[in-house]
Structure formats: C-alpha cells, structure tokens
Amino acid sequence: MPAYYVVVAGLDVVVRASADGHVAGSVAIPVPAGTPRAVVAGEVFGGLDDRHFVVVVSRGGDLPGVSEDTLFLLTVSPDGRPGRLDRLAFDNKGVPVTGAALSPDGATVVLSMTNGFPGQSLYGSVVLINVLTGATRTWTGQEAPGYWPGIPSWAGDGTVTVPWWHSVSASTMPADLTGVRELNLASPGGSLLAAPLVTYPAPVTGLQSAMIAPGGGYVVASTCRSGPGRHTGTAKIIELSPATGRVVEVLRTQTTRFGNNADVEDAIFSTCRVLSAVDGGGLVLAQAFGFGRIDGRAFTSLPGTSPHVLPVSAAW
C-alpha cells in the first residue's frame, strides 16, 4: 500500500498517511482565493507512485461549463513532506480539465478535457504536455458529440488509456461507459476517433465515475442510487473488466440514511466517486458517501477534508 495519500483541502494540499490518515505535511496552493462569483476548487491526480502528483485548480465564472484552470506538479518526500507546488505553463482556454496523469519519468502530463458549454453537445479532448518545454499535442473528439474521454491512465510502452463515456444529456454524470480508448503518444495528435477503441458489448449504464488502474488493470467505477428505503441512498464501488465492461467484483456497498430526499440526491451527485486506484485496482481510494480506502473488500474510513466539505479530492 502506498505510504501516503494527498488531499486538496480548500487552498491547501495535505499529505496524510495511508494507514491512519494522520497529517504528514501540507503546502498552500499559490492562487487567489475564490469569490461567490468565481468559485475555486482543486483536484489531485497521482503518478505511478505515492510521491508525484498533479494538482488542478479550477476557477469558475459567470458562464457555466467554462473555467480558468491552473496546473501544478507536487513531489512528496519519502517521509511525507510536500515540496513546493511548481506551476506548469498551460492555457486551458476556458475548457475544464477533468483528469490528469503524470508519466513514470515525470516528463509528460496527459490531460482529459471536456467541452460542456450550455446548449451544445458534450465532447472531449486529450492533451499531452511536455513538462520541460510546455509544448503540447492534442487529440480532439469534436466530431463525436456526446462522447468524451475520462481520467487518463498510463498503460505502459508510451500508451495512455481513457474511459470512453457517452451521454445524451448535457451532464457528465450519471453517464454510460462504452469502452476504453488507447492513445499511442508517439503519434502527432489529431482525432480521438482514430485511436483504437475497445468497445463493450453493451454500455455500462448509470455510473458516476470510473478510472482505469495504471498498467492496464481493472476499471474501477462508482454507481449510486436512491433507496432502498425512504431517505436512503446506496453506493457501490465495483471492478469492471477493461475488455468487456462486465462486473468482476463488488468492492464495497454502503447504504446510508439522510435527512430528506434532497440530501440523498446531493450525496449521489457530490460524494459518489472513485478517486484513485493502484495495484491493478486492488487498492482504491473512494468516496462512497463516506471517504476511505478499499483493500480487497476491506474498507477503512480515512479523514478527507473537513465535515463541512462534502466532496473529497484525494489520490495515491
């Protein structure tokens, strides 16, 4: 199990021990605080170890589906102390960054981005950034409206895989997982549709999130529903076959009672996510209403941000 996980708590990045969640260190994110009209939120994505991370800070505005995103790289020492946050030179041009992955050698960052401007069909793109030079290459899916790439994952041998999502609505969740796309990073970019697609026999419907374990492991996904009783919700974290999309194992099922149906729907929308998966999908950080780690089928509750912040962003 990785020794530490990283959490974004407001405008701080906090390093916590994976065993019990105690704080090993923290560092402030060097961006201005948000305002009621420009909300600031951060997400963290792990590398292939528990020492290198990508932090994405998004600042929203008056236009829904548009944000100003800033990228940082973070290195954590072997004893859990975070280094400084190094800013990457990248202009997202208002398109939200929805996922990131750092190459094993730390030289390349791959981003998933989703265009979701109101009144238009969703589509996505994948952007490769050279950390040293800032040079970029882009694969776009604009010719496939209603489809977009999920969080990227390094599969090895210069290949990145992304979950391939579909929705007929303007929302990215819940959505249907239709397969996995494989990008050869030696190619010059271009159309996402030219990248090979492993298409599932039938879409996996009604998922809130999914990510592929690095190295071509299982797809780990979350699905949450209201019920079975009044004012209750049920969250599941499941492993899917990357080849067929069929359920391999249910890692966790959690049924929680809430104060009212509105609280149920809010929890389903904001606290039903797979956050990080390593060891082929055998170790998972997830928020299935409550946040914690899953080791096999054993769940251990861990501290996330604070009791007043519902969504947790964390990564190994």
N, C-alpha and C positions, 0 to 999 in steps of 0.2 A: 504494500500500500504506500502511495506517496506520503512523504513525511508531513507536507503542508498543503493547505488549500488557500486560495486567495479570494477575498470577498470585497466587493465595492460597497462601501457604506457612506452614502451621501457623497461628499467630495474627498473622501479618504479611501485608500486602498489598504486593507487589513490582511495580514498574513496570520493564519491560525493553524494550529497543529491538527492533523487529521485524526489523531487518536481521541482527543477530548475537546478540541475546539479552543484551547487557551490561546491567547494572543501572543504571537512571537515578535510582532513589529507592525508598524504602519507608516504610510507616507501620504502626504497631501497631494491631491491632483491639482496641478497648477493651471486652473481655468477659473474665470469669474463665476461667482455664484449665480444661480438662476433667479428668475423673477416670475410672478404669476403669469406673465405673457410669454415667457421664454424659459420653460422648464428644462433643467439639466438632469440627465440621468447617465449612469455609467454601466458598462458591461465588461466582463473579463473573460478571456478565452485562453486556454492553456496551450503550451507546446507539447512536446513528447516526453517531458519530464515535469517535475514539480518545481522547477526553478526559473522557467522562462515563460512570460505571459504577454498577451496583447490586451491593452485596455482601450475600449472605445467609449468616448464621452460624446453624448448627443445633446444638442441644444435645439429644442423645438421653437416654433414661432407661431405666427397667426395662421399660416397655411397648413392644414393637416396633410400628413404624408411627406412633409419637407423638413429637413433638419440639417444643422451645421455640425458635422462630426469631426472630432479630433482623435487621432490615434497616438498611443504611447506604447513603448516597449518597457517591460519591467523584468529585472533579474533579481531573484531571491537567493541569498547566501545559503550554504549548507545548514547553518544554524537558524534559518528562518528570518533573517533580517532583510527587509526590502531595500534595494538600491534606489537611485533616483529614477524618475519617470522620464525617459527620453522620447521626445516628440518626433513622430515621423512626418516628413514632408508629403502631404497628400491633401488634395482638394476633392471632397466628395460631391461638389456642385449641387448640394441640396438633396441628394439621393441617400436615404438612410442605409447605413451599414448594418446588416442583420447577422453577420457571422464573420469570424476570423480564425485563421490558423497560421502558426509560425513553423517554418521549415525546420527539420532536425539540426541544420547547421546555423540557424538563426539569420540567414542571409536573405530570406524571402518571406513576405507576408502575403497570404491569399485572403481576399475578402469576398463575401457574398453581399450583394446589394439588391434592394427591392424597390422598384418604382411603383408607388401606390397613390398617385395623385387622384383626388376625388373626381369621379365621373369617367375614369379611364380604367381599362383592364390592367390588372397587375402583370408585371413582367420583371425579370431579374437579370443580373449580370454577375460575372466573376471577374475580379481584378487582381492581378499579380503585381506586387510592388517590390522592387529591388531596394533593400534597406539602405545600402551604401549610397546609391546614386539617385534614388527616388523615381527611377524610370518605371513605367507601368505598361502592362499589356492587358487587354480587356476582351472577354468573351461575352457577347450580349445575347439575350433571348427575346429581343423586342419583337421578332417575327412569330413568337409563340405566346400571345396574350393569354393570361390566365394560368401560366406556368412560371415557376421561379425556383432558383436553387436555394437549398437550405444551408446550414452551417457546414463549411468545408472541413475536410479531414485528409491528412496525409496518408496515402496508402502505400507509399514506398516507390522507389525507382522513378522518381520525378512525376508521379501521378497523384492527383488530388481527386477525391470523390465528393459528391454533394448529393444529398437527398433531393429528389425532383418532385416538387409539390404542384398541386393543382387546386384551384377553387373557381367557382363561377361567380362568387361574390367579390366585393372589394376588400374583404378581410382576409388576413393570412391565417386566422385560426377561428374555429377548427378548420382543417383542410384535409385533403386526401393526398396520401403519399403514393405516387405512381411508379416509382423506381429509383434507381441510382445512376447518376451520370459520372463518367470518368474522363477527366481532363488530363491530357498529356502536356505538361508545362513546357516542353521543348517546342511546341507549336507556337506560331506567332500571334495567337488570339484569333478573333473573328466571331463566328456564330457558335452559340452554345449548342445549337441543334446539330452541329457537325460532330460534336463529341459523342462517343459511344454511350448508349443508354441501355441499362439492364431494366427492361420493362416487366413489372409484376403481372402475373396472370389476371389479377383483379386489384384495383386500388385499395389501399388500407385507409378506410374512411374515418373521419371524425377525430383526428389526432390534434393535440395542442402543440406538440413539439416532437422533434426527432433529431438524433445525431448519430453519426457512424463512428464507432470506436476506431482510433488510429490503427493503421496497419491492416485495414480491411476486415475489421472484426464485425460483430453484430451491429445491427441498427437498434439503438435503444430509444424508446418512444414513450410519451405520456398520453393518456386518454382519461378525461374526467367527465362525469355526468352528474346531473341532479338525481336524488333518490338514493336508496330505495324508499326511504320514508319521508315524511314531511320535514322540510327544512334541513335535509341532509344532502350530502354530496359524496360521491365515491371516486377516488383517484386510483389509477393503476399505472405502474411503470412496467413496461413489457420489453422483451427482446424479440426482434424480428430477424428472420433470415435475410441477409443482404441480396440473395439471389431470387427469392420468391416473395418476400414480404410476409410470409406466414409467421404466426406467433410461435416462437421457440419455447419461451418460458415467461411466466408472470413473476416479476421480481418483487413487486410489492402491491398490496391492495389496502387502501385506507378509506374508511367511511367515517365522516365527521358530521356532527350536528352543528348547525349555525343558528343565529338568532331569527332569521327570516329568509325567504326565498331570494331576496335581493343580495343578501350576503353570500348565499350559495353561488349565484351567478358570478359575483365579483371574484370569489375564490377560484372558480373554474377558469375565469379569464386571466387572473394575475398570478395564481400560485399553483399552476399545474405544468411543470416544466422539467425536462431533463437538462441539467446544466453542464455536466462533464462526465465522460466515460473513458476509462483506461482498461488495460489488461484484457483487451479483446471484448470489453463490455462486462467483464466480471466485477469491476469496481465502478460504482456510479455515484455521483453527487446529483441529487434530485430534490425538487420541492413538490411533493405530493400532498398539498395543503401544509404539512409540516416539512421543514428542511432537514436533510441529513445525508448520510452515506449509506449505500447498499453494498454489502459484501456477500456475494452469493444471494441468498434470500434474507440475510440478516440485516435489519435496519437499525442504525444508530443515530439518534437525534443529535444535531450539532447546532451551535449558535450561528446565525446568519448575520443579519444587520442589527435590527432592533425590533422590539414588539410593535412599534408604530409604523414600520415599513413592511408592507406585505410581500412584494416580490423580492426574491433574493437573486443576486448575480454572483456566482461562485465558480471556480474552476480549479482543477489539478494541473 
